[in-house]
Amino acid sequence: MAAVQAEIRSASLLMLYRQSMEADGGAKAISDLLATALQPTHTDVSIDATTGDRLFVMHFPDRIPIVIRRTPQQVIDTLTDLEAEARRVSN
């Protein structure tokens, strides 16, 4: 129950924070989103045997887990984007 209460409290605070933000479709908007990014304590990965989709279960110390579903192609695209971003940042 404590995790559910923490999730509700966190969602409320995030909602208030985002409501106070100025409308901005540029880089500042992305920076504001990144500033509120969640950091899981660990992530479990499984594969849906029916679809082949990858399921990422992210666990947090103070909130309920989040599950992200990605197709195999989406995972490949994400890894490609990650490699490109890592190269960009390292230069």
CNS distance restraints for C-alpha pairs under 8 A (distance, minus, plus):
assign (resid   1 and name CA) (resid   5 and name CA) 6.31 0.50 0.50
assign (resid   2 and name CA) (resid   6 and name CA) 6.08 0.50 0.50
assign (resid   2 and name CA) (resid  62 and name CA) 7.92 0.50 0.50
assign (resid   3 and name CA) (resid   7 and name CA) 6.07 0.50 0.50
assign (resid   3 and name CA) (resid  62 and name CA) 5.52 0.50 0.50
assign (resid   3 and name CA) (resid  63 and name CA) 4.62 0.50 0.50
assign (resid   3 and name CA) (resid  64 and name CA) 5.85 0.50 0.50
assign (resid   4 and name CA) (resid   8 and name CA) 6.23 0.50 0.50
assign (resid   4 and name CA) (resid  63 and name CA) 6.43 0.50 0.50
assign (resid   4 and name CA) (resid  64 and name CA) 6.54 0.50 0.50
assign (resid   5 and name CA) (resid   9 and name CA) 6.11 0.50 0.50
assign (resid   6 and name CA) (resid  10 and name CA) 5.94 0.50 0.50
assign (resid   6 and name CA) (resid  62 and name CA) 6.13 0.50 0.50
assign (resid   6 and name CA) (resid  63 and name CA) 5.84 0.50 0.50
assign (resid   7 and name CA) (resid  11 and name CA) 6.01 0.50 0.50
assign (resid   7 and name CA) (resid  62 and name CA) 7.37 0.50 0.50
assign (resid   7 and name CA) (resid  63 and name CA) 5.01 0.50 0.50
assign (resid   7 and name CA) (resid  64 and name CA) 6.75 0.50 0.50
assign (resid   8 and name CA) (resid  12 and name CA) 6.10 0.50 0.50
assign (resid   9 and name CA) (resid  13 and name CA) 6.24 0.50 0.50
assign (resid  10 and name CA) (resid  14 and name CA) 6.07 0.50 0.50
assign (resid  11 and name CA) (resid  15 and name CA) 5.99 0.50 0.50
assign (resid  12 and name CA) (resid  16 and name CA) 6.23 0.50 0.50
assign (resid  13 and name CA) (resid  17 and name CA) 6.08 0.50 0.50
assign (resid  14 and name CA) (resid  18 and name CA) 6.06 0.50 0.50
assign (resid  14 and name CA) (resid  36 and name CA) 7.76 0.50 0.50
assign (resid  15 and name CA) (resid  19 and name CA) 6.04 0.50 0.50
assign (resid  16 and name CA) (resid  20 and name CA) 6.29 0.50 0.50
assign (resid  17 and name CA) (resid  21 and name CA) 6.60 0.50 0.50
assign (resid  23 and name CA) (resid  29 and name CA) 7.94 0.50 0.50
assign (resid  24 and name CA) (resid  28 and name CA) 6.90 0.50 0.50
assign (resid  24 and name CA) (resid  29 and name CA) 5.48 0.50 0.50
assign (resid  25 and name CA) (resid  29 and name CA) 5.80 0.50 0.50
assign (resid  25 and name CA) (resid  30 and name CA) 7.99 0.50 0.50
assign (resid  26 and name CA) (resid  30 and name CA) 6.93 0.50 0.50
assign (resid  27 and name CA) (resid  31 and name CA) 6.21 0.50 0.50
assign (resid  28 and name CA) (resid  32 and name CA) 6.09 0.50 0.50
assign (resid  29 and name CA) (resid  33 and name CA) 6.34 0.50 0.50
assign (resid  30 and name CA) (resid  34 and name CA) 6.14 0.50 0.50
assign (resid  31 and name CA) (resid  35 and name CA) 6.12 0.50 0.50
assign (resid  32 and name CA) (resid  36 and name CA) 6.79 0.50 0.50
assign (resid  33 and name CA) (resid  37 and name CA) 6.57 0.50 0.50
assign (resid  39 and name CA) (resid  60 and name CA) 7.30 0.50 0.50
assign (resid  40 and name CA) (resid  58 and name CA) 5.63 0.50 0.50
assign (resid  40 and name CA) (resid  59 and name CA) 5.25 0.50 0.50
assign (resid  40 and name CA) (resid  60 and name CA) 4.82 0.50 0.50
assign (resid  40 and name CA) (resid  61 and name CA) 7.77 0.50 0.50
assign (resid  41 and name CA) (resid  58 and name CA) 7.60 0.50 0.50
assign (resid  41 and name CA) (resid  59 and name CA) 5.78 0.50 0.50
assign (resid  41 and name CA) (resid  60 and name CA) 5.34 0.50 0.50
assign (resid  41 and name CA) (resid  61 and name CA) 6.71 0.50 0.50
assign (resid  42 and name CA) (resid  58 and name CA) 6.15 0.50 0.50
assign (resid  42 and name CA) (resid  59 and name CA) 5.56 0.50 0.50
assign (resid  42 and name CA) (resid  60 and name CA) 7.41 0.50 0.50
assign (resid  43 and name CA) (resid  56 and name CA) 6.43 0.50 0.50
assign (resid  43 and name CA) (resid  57 and name CA) 5.47 0.50 0.50
assign (resid  43 and name CA) (resid  58 and name CA) 4.47 0.50 0.50
assign (resid  43 and name CA) (resid  59 and name CA) 6.09 0.50 0.50
assign (resid  44 and name CA) (resid  56 and name CA) 5.79 0.50 0.50
assign (resid  44 and name CA) (resid  57 and name CA) 5.02 0.50 0.50
assign (resid  44 and name CA) (resid  58 and name CA) 6.55 0.50 0.50
assign (resid  45 and name CA) (resid  54 and name CA) 6.94 0.50 0.50
assign (resid  45 and name CA) (resid  55 and name CA) 5.60 0.50 0.50
assign (resid  45 and name CA) (resid  56 and name CA) 4.70 0.50 0.50
assign (resid  45 and name CA) (resid  57 and name CA) 6.29 0.50 0.50
assign (resid  46 and name CA) (resid  54 and name CA) 5.92 0.50 0.50
assign (resid  46 and name CA) (resid  55 and name CA) 5.19 0.50 0.50
assign (resid  46 and name CA) (resid  56 and name CA) 6.73 0.50 0.50
assign (resid  47 and name CA) (resid  52 and name CA) 5.83 0.50 0.50
assign (resid  47 and name CA) (resid  53 and name CA) 5.69 0.50 0.50
assign (resid  47 and name CA) (resid  54 and name CA) 4.64 0.50 0.50
assign (resid  47 and name CA) (resid  55 and name CA) 5.90 0.50 0.50
assign (resid  48 and name CA) (resid  52 and name CA) 5.08 0.50 0.50
assign (resid  48 and name CA) (resid  53 and name CA) 5.27 0.50 0.50
assign (resid  48 and name CA) (resid  54 and name CA) 6.41 0.50 0.50
assign (resid  48 and name CA) (resid  55 and name CA) 7.13 0.50 0.50
assign (resid  49 and name CA) (resid  53 and name CA) 7.81 0.50 0.50
assign (resid  52 and name CA) (resid  71 and name CA) 6.95 0.50 0.50
assign (resid  52 and name CA) (resid  72 and name CA) 6.84 0.50 0.50
assign (resid  53 and name CA) (resid  69 and name CA) 6.45 0.50 0.50
assign (resid  53 and name CA) (resid  70 and name CA) 5.56 0.50 0.50
assign (resid  53 and name CA) (resid  71 and name CA) 4.47 0.50 0.50
assign (resid  53 and name CA) (resid  72 and name CA) 5.94 0.50 0.50
assign (resid  54 and name CA) (resid  69 and name CA) 5.77 0.50 0.50
assign (resid  54 and name CA) (resid  70 and name CA) 5.24 0.50 0.50
assign (resid  54 and name CA) (resid  71 and name CA) 6.12 0.50 0.50
assign (resid  54 and name CA) (resid  72 and name CA) 6.68 0.50 0.50
assign (resid  54 and name CA) (resid  75 and name CA) 7.80 0.50 0.50
assign (resid  55 and name CA) (resid  67 and name CA) 6.53 0.50 0.50
assign (resid  55 and name CA) (resid  68 and name CA) 5.70 0.50 0.50
assign (resid  55 and name CA) (resid  69 and name CA) 4.69 0.50 0.50
assign (resid  55 and name CA) (resid  70 and name CA) 6.56 0.50 0.50
assign (resid  56 and name CA) (resid  67 and name CA) 5.49 0.50 0.50
assign (resid  56 and name CA) (resid  68 and name CA) 5.10 0.50 0.50
assign (resid  56 and name CA) (resid  69 and name CA) 6.51 0.50 0.50
assign (resid  57 and name CA) (resid  65 and name CA) 6.48 0.50 0.50
assign (resid  57 and name CA) (resid  66 and name CA) 5.75 0.50 0.50
assign (resid  57 and name CA) (resid  67 and name CA) 4.44 0.50 0.50
assign (resid  57 and name CA) (resid  68 and name CA) 6.57 0.50 0.50
assign (resid  58 and name CA) (resid  65 and name CA) 5.42 0.50 0.50
assign (resid  58 and name CA) (resid  66 and name CA) 5.23 0.50 0.50
assign (resid  58 and name CA) (resid  67 and name CA) 6.26 0.50 0.50
assign (resid  59 and name CA) (resid  63 and name CA) 7.83 0.50 0.50
assign (resid  59 and name CA) (resid  64 and name CA) 7.04 0.50 0.50
assign (resid  59 and name CA) (resid  65 and name CA) 4.65 0.50 0.50
assign (resid  59 and name CA) (resid  66 and name CA) 6.85 0.50 0.50
assign (resid  60 and name CA) (resid  64 and name CA) 6.72 0.50 0.50
assign (resid  60 and name CA) (resid  65 and name CA) 6.28 0.50 0.50
assign (resid  70 and name CA) (resid  74 and name CA) 5.73 0.50 0.50
assign (resid  70 and name CA) (resid  75 and name CA) 6.19 0.50 0.50
assign (resid  71 and name CA) (resid  75 and name CA) 6.34 0.50 0.50
assign (resid  72 and name CA) (resid  76 and name CA) 6.35 0.50 0.50
assign (resid  73 and name CA) (resid  77 and name CA) 6.11 0.50 0.50
assign (resid  74 and name CA) (resid  78 and name CA) 6.04 0.50 0.50
assign (resid  75 and name CA) (resid  79 and name CA) 6.16 0.50 0.50
assign (resid  76 and name CA) (resid  80 and name CA) 6.16 0.50 0.50
assign (resid  77 and name CA) (resid  81 and name CA) 6.17 0.50 0.50
assign (resid  78 and name CA) (resid  82 and name CA) 6.05 0.50 0.50
assign (resid  79 and name CA) (resid  83 and name CA) 6.15 0.50 0.50
assign (resid  80 and name CA) (resid  84 and name CA) 6.28 0.50 0.50
assign (resid  81 and name CA) (resid  85 and name CA) 6.12 0.50 0.50
assign (resid  82 and name CA) (resid  86 and name CA) 6.05 0.50 0.50
assign (resid  83 and name CA) (resid  87 and name CA) 6.21 0.50 0.50
assign (resid  84 and name CA) (resid  88 and name CA) 6.19 0.50 0.50
assign (resid  85 and name CA) (resid  89 and name CA) 6.11 0.50 0.50
assign (resid  86 and name CA) (resid  90 and name CA) 6.09 0.50 0.50
assign (resid  87 and name CA) (resid  91 and name CA) 6.46 0.50 0.50
